[in-house]
Amino acid sequence: MSDYVIFTDAGADIPAALCAQYDIHGIPMNYLLDGQSAVFRPEDPAREAHCDAFYNALRGRVDVSTSQITPFTFEELFTPVLESGRDILYCCFSSGLSSTWQNLQVVRGQLQEQFPERTLRCVDSLSAAGGEGVFTLQAAINRQRGMELEENAQWLEAHVQNVCHWFTVDDLDFLKRGGRISPTVAFLGGKLQIKPMLVIVEDGKLKVLEKARGRKAAIARLIQLYQAAQGFGDAEPIVFVGHAASPEDGACLAEQIQAVSPAGTQVILTELSPIIGAHTGPDMLCVCHFGKGR
């Protein structure tokens, strides 16, 4: 029987309504905003308001940092499910961007000893934001179609390198803070209106792919990159378009992505969580989908 619980975490940008529709359970992640601790929950019905408040604060140049999920949090959320006699499939935030995966391994071994008759299957999505979102949503669709837990996990692992992420950021200062570009490059790029194009590569890490001159050119390049990588294979034709408190640009990008997609493609507009937004800043745009390869 395909009766198991699917978990993901706050690194996945799945709208709360879809979490409810597909019975996807969220694991919260913590961050610090101007010295104050906050928690972000992926299935929070007030997700949009939470994100808007976060990016408004970020525009004021407050300090922000994120932290990985602790073993205690995993144990607290997984234990009641296993005690109830149900198994778990967890689609995890990229091991290339966080120590969450390592913390997971600690508690996974303990829970398997405690519940030897249950299955706790974890898949490293090597993805984040809309990429982790479309990856987890596909897991829920597979389950809905009757795919058993292990078959589902193996399908996800076989297709993890087909999850494509195309990003652009508007303000280079946030990449500078994270050490991804130098202060000199950030300064000159800001003066010249340079917009980096970023991807998540094979090992799940964020990389600057190229640079575009100006916002319009960056958006046009996102569409080109999506078209070049297009090819859903045996995954559902779903595209996540994400924005960081830039709903008009996000909606415009989603409309253009829909226009160049095959008939029947579902384009989902979602707001970038604080977990990734802390490192990319406001006005980031991204396109995430299953495609030909990273």
N, C-alpha and C positions, 0 to 999 in steps of 0.2 A: 504494500500500500504506500502511495506517495504522500504520507502524512508526516511531515516534519516541519520544523520551524526554521525560517530563513531570517538570519540576522545580517545587518550591515552596520556601519558606524557613521558618525557625523561627517566623515570625509566624503560621503557620497551625497550628491545633490539630487535627491529624489523628492519631488513635491509631496507634501504630507498626504494629499488626497490619494496619490498613487500608493503610498505606503499602506494606507487603509484599504484600498481596493484590492491589492495583491497580498495583504497580510504579511508585510515586511516589518520586522522588528528592528528598532534602532538602538545603537549603543552610544550614549552621550560622550562628548569629548570636551575637555576643559580648555579655557584660554584665559590670559590675563590682559585686561584692557585698562590702561592707565593705572596699573597696580591693583585693580579690582578683579577678583576671580569671577568667572562666568561659565555657564554650562550651555552647550548647544546640543539639542536633541533633534535628530533628523526627521522624526515623525511629528514634531511639535506643530499643532494647528496654527500657532502664532509665528511660524517660521519667517514669513515675509517681514512682519513688523520687527522681529529680532534682528534680521539681516540689515534692514534699513537703518535701525538705530546704530548698529555696529559700524556701518560705512559712513554714516554722518559723523560719528566720533573720529573715525580714521581720517576724514578730511581735515580734522583739526590737529593732525600730526601728533596724536597721543601715542604712547608706547604700547605695543601689543606683542604678545608671544603665545605660543601654543604648547601643549604637552601631550605625550602619548597616553593611551588608555592603560590603566594600571591592572595588574593581575587581580586585585581585589574587585574591581568593577566587573571584569569578565566573570569571576566566580559568583558575584552577587546576582547577575542577570541570567547566567546559564544554569545555575543549580536548580532553581524552581522548575525550569522546563524539563530537565533531566529527571528530577524527582517525580514529575507528573507522568513519566513513561514515554515522553516524546524525544525524538532525535533532533539534532541541530546541524544546519549547514550555514556556515558563517563566511561571507564574502568580505575580506579584510582590506583595509586601506593599504596602499603600496608599501612594501617593506623597504623600498628605495627612498622613501620620504619620511619615515617615522620608525621608531623602535617598537611600535605597537605590536608588530608581528612577533618580535622576540618575546615580549611580555606574554603574548598569547600562548606561546609554546610552554611556558612555565606552568600556567594554570591548566592547560589542556591535558598534560600528563597526569596532573593530580586528579582532575575530574574523571578521566578515563579509568583510573584506579578505583575511584569512589563509586563509579557507575559502570562496571565492566559490561553490563548487558546493553548499554546505550551507545549511540554513535555521536561523536562530536567531530564533524568534518569541517576543516578550515581550508579555504582557498585564498591564496595571496593574489589579489586582483591585479597587482602591479599597476594600479590605476588610482585616480583621485577625481574628485569633483564629478562632472557629468559622465566621465569614463567609468568610474566606480558605480555611478548610478545606473547607466545602461547595462553594465555587467550584472549587477544585482537584480535589476528588473528582468533581464533575460533568465536568470536563475528561477525567479518566481513564475515566469511564463512556462519554463520547462516543467516545473512542478505541476502547474495547472494542467498541462497536457498529459500528466501521468508519469513523468520521469521519476524513477526512484532516486533516493539521495545519492548513492555512490555513482550512478550513471550521470546524474546531474553534475556532480563535482568533477568527474572526469571530462565531461563535455566542456565545462568552464575552463579547466586547465588546458585542454587542447586548443581552445580559442582565445586564450588570454592575450596572445600577441596580435590578435585581430582588432583589439580595442584601440581606436585612434583618438588622440587628443590634440586639438589645434587651439592654441591660446594667443591672445595678444593683450598687452597691458598698456595703460594710458600714462602711468607715472613711473618712471624708472627708479625713483627713490626707494620704493619697497623692495625691488630686486637688489638694490645696493645694500640695504639693511641686512638682507639675507645672505650677502656675500656672493651673489650670482653674477654681478657685474661690479666693476671698480667705480670708486667715486668720480674719477675723471670721465669715464664712459657715461656715467649717469648725468653728469653736468653737461657734457657736450651733446649727449642725446636729447636732453631736455631743451637745449637751445635750438637744436636742429629739427625738433619734432619727430625724433626717431622712435618708432614703436616696435619693440622686439616681437618676433613670432616664436612662440615656445611650443615644445612638444614634450610628452612623457615617453621616454625611449624604452628599449627592451628590458632594461633592469629596473624599471619603475621609477627612474629619476627624472627630474625636470631639466630640460636642456634648451638653450637658446638656439633655434634653428637658423634664423635669418632675421633681417631687419627691414621694416617698411618705413617709408617717409610719409608721415601723417596718418590720421585716423581713418580716412576714407580708403587709402591704399591698404591699410592693415585689414580692414573689413573685407575688401575685395580679395585679398590674398587668402583669408580664411575660407572663403567660398571656393577658390581655386584648389586649395589643399584638400578640402572635402571632396570635391569632384574627382581629383586625381586618385584618391584612396577609396572611392566609393565601390561598394561590392559587399552586400550584407551576407552573402553565402547562405548558410542555413540558420542564421540568426534572424530575429524579427526585424523588419525595416523600421527601426526607431532611431531618431537622432535627438540628442540632448543639446540644446543651445543654452548656454549659461551666461549670466551677466552679473556684475557686482554693482548693484544700485544704479544701473543704467538701463531702465526698462524700455525706453524708446529705441535705443540702439539695439537692444536685445530683440525686441519685437520685429524691427526692421530686418535684422540678420536672419531671424527665424523665417520670415516671409520669403527672403531670397533663397534660403536653404531649401524651403519647401518647393520653390519654383524650379530648382535644378535637380530635384530628387525624383526617383521612379514613382509611378503611380502607386498609391497605397502606403507611402511612407508616412509615419507619424512623427511630427516634429514637436518636441516638448520643450517649452521655455521654462527655465528654472533659475533661481537666484543662487549665486555662489555662496557657500557657507563661510562663516568666519574662519574655519579651520584652514582653508586654502587662501581666503581673502586676506588674511593677516600677512601673507607673503607676496601677494600680487597687487593689493591695493584696490581702491574703488575704480569702477569703469572698465574692469577687465571683461573681455568677451571670449567665449570658447565654443567650439563645436566638437562634440564627442559622439562616436558611433562605432559599430562593428564595420570593419572594412577589409581591404586587401592585406594590410599589415602596417606595423608602426614604422 
